[in-house]
């Protein structure tokens, strides 16, 4: 188990290019199973979760060719279906939540899909009902082996249907969408997630020959086709990583330029940071963040305390609430953070309180942050990363803290952030990876 040793309190400076979007690429890689033809995917981030999924695809019989550092070719023309019921798959698939999204493509193309209960972040209850209810509505039969926590769906033929998702789940929408593209007839998905990740998946599938309309809305209409072909797809820059780099700049009072951020796909992210008083400049497709000694949280018009809450797209993404919370600890003013989606994602605040932050955990979903306006610097400490987003938030806190911090269990950070210590070092951070 590796750790990070971080000497905090140093100002940083330079330029960062964000990695490809983790949440998008996990869907895109599963979609290669829908065709026997070659699919090329560019801007693939070199992170643990993505590499695990590529390994699973390889074990499933997909031919994987690495074309360059972040580009791959995939060809699923000789799929090894028995692997799905092997002990190895039950082990491999259970370590990655994104593996759930292989079920839709396999069900659509081969009439069956299996998955062990997926792993991932321990951030609260993350049910799979939306996925399987969608498959059942398309005509699949569902079975569950409780002893092995093993799920399966099978169907001789999928038939298009109108369905209302019980929640606007991104992975659920992606999975059902990938099943529906090869179904007979027309499928309408109401309350579909419409994040850029889903829009990108729809664009890729349409380029392969699918017929999907309503892209970017919460009503997707899919006319089933007989087969899909190959394509080339480029993954968007990771909006969560972009928000993380904004957090790094702000907390260390540093000047930073984030390159090629795809502004049109950032949604509310720049606006929410501006409500915290942070100065962001749009320079072509880059974000420029000047060094800021102070930033003041906006109140509402009537003077009441600002609430920052997550919401389905185009609302604010829940993956950045941890970053917002850390930034608020050194703002001028008070903010209420309301994490609606996951009941355990705010439990890392005890580590920030140990560092001297003024945070009141109101309940599992809400925390009030009283900013200290950089007058009381956070103190270094030893801590453990509980999940990807909390891990990067604690890393940002450590970079701003007075003294040397240790963060254990940094595999959680590596799951979502490519080569993070080298990139931080490139802009002047004092960070070292320690292998146990």
N, C-alpha and C positions, 0 to 999 in steps of 0.2 A: 504494500500500500504506500503510495507516494504522498509527499507533502510539499507545500510551498512555504518558503521562508521569505517574508516580504519586509524590507526596510522602508517604512512609510515616511511621509512628510516631504517628499521630493517633488518639485515641479517637473512636468513633462512637456515635450514639444515635438511636433512632427506631423506626419501624414500616415493614415491608416486606410487600407482598403478592406472592406468587410468581406467575409466569406460568403459562400452560397447558403441559401436559406435551408436550415435543418428541417423545419416543418414541411417545406415544399418537397425537398428531395426524397424524403421517405415515401411520399405518395408516388412520385415520379418513378422511383426504382421499382415499386410494386407493379406499376402499369406496364412495365416491359414484359410481364407475363401474359399480356393480352394478345400478343402476336408472335408468330414464329420468325418474323423478319427482324433485321438488325435495327436496334435503337441506340442512338448516340446521345449521351447526356453530358453537358458541359457545366462547369462551375460547381462541381461536386465537392463539398467540404470534406477534408480529411479529419473526421472526428469519430469517436468510438461507436456511437449509435449507427452512423451511416456505414462504417466498415463492418459492423456486425450484420447488418442487413445484406450487404454485398456478399458476405461469406455465406449466409443462408441461401441466397439466390444461387450461388455457385454449387452448394450442396444439393440444391433442388434440380440441378442439371443445366442451369443457364450458363451459356458461354460468356465469360467476362474477360474483356480485354482492356487494359489500362493504356489509353492513347497518349496521355500526358499527365502532369501532376494532378489536375482536377477534371480530367475528361475520360470517359469510359465508353466502350461499346458493349452492348448486351444483346444476346440472341437466345431466345427461349424456344428453340426448335426441337429440343430433345429433353423434355421434362421428366424427371425421375419422381413420379408420383408416390412410389412406396416410401420414399424418405419422409413423407408427411406423417406416417404412422410409426416412425422409428423412435427409439429411445433418444437418439442423437438430436432429432428435431424437437422432441419434448424438452430437452435441455436447452438447445440453442434458441428456440422461439420464445421460451419463457423469460429470457434475459432482456428482451427488447419489446417495449410496448408497440412500437411502430410495425412489428411483425404481424399485427392483426390485419393490416391492409393487404396482405397477400391473399386473404380469403376471398374477397370479391372477384379479383381477376381469375383465380383458379376455379371458382364456382362457375363463372361465366364461360370459361373456355373448356374446362374439363369435367364440369358437372359435379365437382366436389371440392371442398376446402376445409382444412382442419387447422387448429391452432391450440397450443397450450395457453393457459391463462397468462397473458403477457405481463412483463415486469415494467420497469421504468421508474419515474420519480415517485417517492412516497409522500404525496402531497394531499392525500385524502381519497375519498371514494371516487373511482373513475370507472363507471359501469360500462358494459358492452352491449346493453339491451338495444340501443339505437341501431347498431350494426346488424344484429341478428333478426330483430323485428323487420328491418328492411328486406333482408334476404328471404324471410318467410313470406312477406307480402309479394315478393317476386315469384314465389312458388317453391322455394326450397324447404326441405324437411330438416329440422334442427335436432341435434342430439348432444347430450352432455354427460361425460363420464366424471362423476363427482369425486371419485377416489383419486383420479389422476389430474383433476381440474383441466380436462381436455374437451374442447368444443369442436363440433363438426356440423357442416351443412352439405346437403346433397340434393341434386335436382336433375331429372332427365331433360327438362326444358324450363328456362326462365321466361316468364311472360310479363310484359309491361303492365303497369298499374299506377293509379294515383295513390300517393301516400303522403302523410303528414308526419314529419319527424318529431318525436317528443322533445327533442332539444336540438339546437343548431350546432351539432357536433361536427367539427372539421374532419376528423378521421372517419366518423360515421358517414358523413356526406360523401367523402372520397370513396369509401369502400362500396357503398350502395351504387354510386355513380359508375364505378368500374364494372360492377356486375350488370348494370342496366344497359350498357352500351352494346352488349351482344345478346340482349333479350329479344324475344319476339314481340313486336308491337311498340307502343309508346308508353314511356314512364314519365310521370310528373312528380317531382320531389318538392313539396311545400316545406317551408321553414328550413330550407337548405342553408348551410353555412356559405358565406360568400367572400371569405378572406381572399387576398391575392393568391394564397397557396391553391385554393380551389379553382380560382380563375385560371391559373397557370396549368393546372391539371386538365381543365376543360379545353384550353387552347392546344395542349399537346394531343389529347385524344381526338379532337377535331382534325388536327393535322395528320393523324393516323387513319382518318376515314370515318370517325364517329360523327353523329349528327346531334349535337347538343346546342340548345338555344336557351336564352335567359342568363347567359354567363355574366356574373357580377351582381345578380339579383338573388333573392331568396326563393325564387321559383325556377327550378331547372326542368326543362323538357328534353327528354332523350328519346329519339327515334332509333330503335334497335337496328343494327346492321349485322350482316352475316359474318364478316371478318374485318380485322384491322391490319394495316400495314406498318412498315417501319417509319421512323422519323428522326429528326435531330432536334434536341430541346436544350435550352440554356436556362439554368436555375437563377432566379432573382437573388440579389444581395439580401442577406439576412437582417430583417428589420429589428429583430431582438438584439442581435449583436450591435447594430448601429446605435440602438438605445443604450446599450451597455457602454459603448465607447463615449457617448455623451456623458454618461455617469462618471467615467474615469476622468474626463476633462474637467468637469464641474467640481468634483470632490477634491481634486489635486490642484485646483485653481490654475489650470494649464491651458495653453493655446493648442488647439488640435484641429486638423482638417480630416474629415472622413470622405473618402473619394467614392464617386459613382454609386450613390445611395438609392437611385430610382425613386426620386421624390414623389412621383405620382402614385407610388404604392406604399407610402408611409402612413396614409390616413391621418388619424388624430395625433400621432406621436409627436410631431413638432409642436402642435398647439398645447398639448398637456405639459411639455417641458417649459414652454413659454409662460404658462400659468404659474409655474413655480418660480418665475422671475429670471429664467435662464435666457441668455442671448444666443440665438442661432441665426446664422446668415446663410441664405441660399446662394451659392456661387456656381452657376451652371447646374450640374447634377451633383455637386458636392455640398457638404455641410461644413461651414467654418464656425468654430467655437472660440471666441476670444477668451483670454485669461480673465476670470471674474473673481474679484475679492469678496463680493457680496451679491446675493440675489434674494429678492423679496417675494414671498408667496402672495398671489392675488387673493383677496377675499371676494365673496359675492357682493352684488350691488348694495344689498342691505347691511353689509358689514359682517355677515356670518362667515364661519370658517369654511374654506374650500374643501369639497370632497372629491377625491380622485377614485373612480370606480371602474372596474372592468365591465365590458359589455360585448355582445356579439358584433362582429364587423358590420358597419364601419365604426363601431365603438372602440374604446381603448383596449388593447390586448392584455389579458391577465399576466402574460409572461414578463411584462415590464413593471408590474406593480412593486416587485421587490427592489428594483433599481430606483424607482421613484421614492420609495420609503427611505432608502439610504441617503439619497440626495437631500431629502427634506430635513435630515438630522442636522445639516449645516446651513439650512436656509434661514432667512429672517421671517418669522411667522409660524403659523400652525396649520396643519392639514390633516384631514381624516382620510385614511386609506381604507377602502372597502373592497375586499377581495370576495366577490360573490360566488365564484365558480368552485374554488377548492378550499376545504375547511382547515387544511394543515399548512398552507403555504406561508402563513405569517408567523409560524412558530420559531423562526430563526431570530426573531427580534430580541430574544433573551441574550444572544451573543452581542448584539449592538448595545444593549443596556449595560452589559459587562464592560464595554468599551467607553461608556460614559454618555451614550445617547439618551435623550429624554423621549421615551416611547411608552405609551400606555396601551397595552393590549386589552381592548374593550371586551372582545369575545373572539372565537376562532376566525371570524371573518373581518373584523374591524380593528384598526390601530390608529391612535391619535399620536402624531409626531409633533413635538415642540422643538422647532429649529433653534440652533445656538449661534447662527450667524458667524461661524468660524471663530467665535470668541473663546470657546472651550473645545480644543482639539480632541478628537477621539484618541483613546489610549490603546496601544498594542496589546494583544492577548493571544492565547492559543485557542483554536476553535476547530470544529469539524464541519465539512460541507454536507448538508442534509440532502440537497437536490441541485439540479443544474443552476436554476435561477437564483436560489438563495446562495449557492456557492460563489457565483460571480459577484453577487452583491456584497458578500463578506470580503471578497478579494478587493473590491473597490474601496470598501471601508478601511481595509488594512493599508492600502496605498496612501490613504490620507492621514493615517493615524501616526501618533508620536511614538516612535520606537519600532521594534522588530516583532512581527506577528508570525505565527505558524498556523497554516490551514491544513488539516488532515483530510483524508478521503477525497483527494482532488480528482480522482477518476470521474466523480460527478461533474466537475467542470469540464474535463476532457471529453465527456459525452456530447457536449454542445458547442465547444469553442476550440477552433483549430489552432494548435501551436501557440497557445495564449502567452506563455512566458517569453518566447522569443519576440513576439510582436510587441509586448510591453517593453522589453529591453530596448527595442529599436527606437522607442520614443523617450528613453531615459529612466525607466523604472528599475528599481533595485529589487529583483526577484530571482529566486533560485529554487530549482526543483530538487528535492531530496528524496532519493529512493531508499526505502526501508530494506 
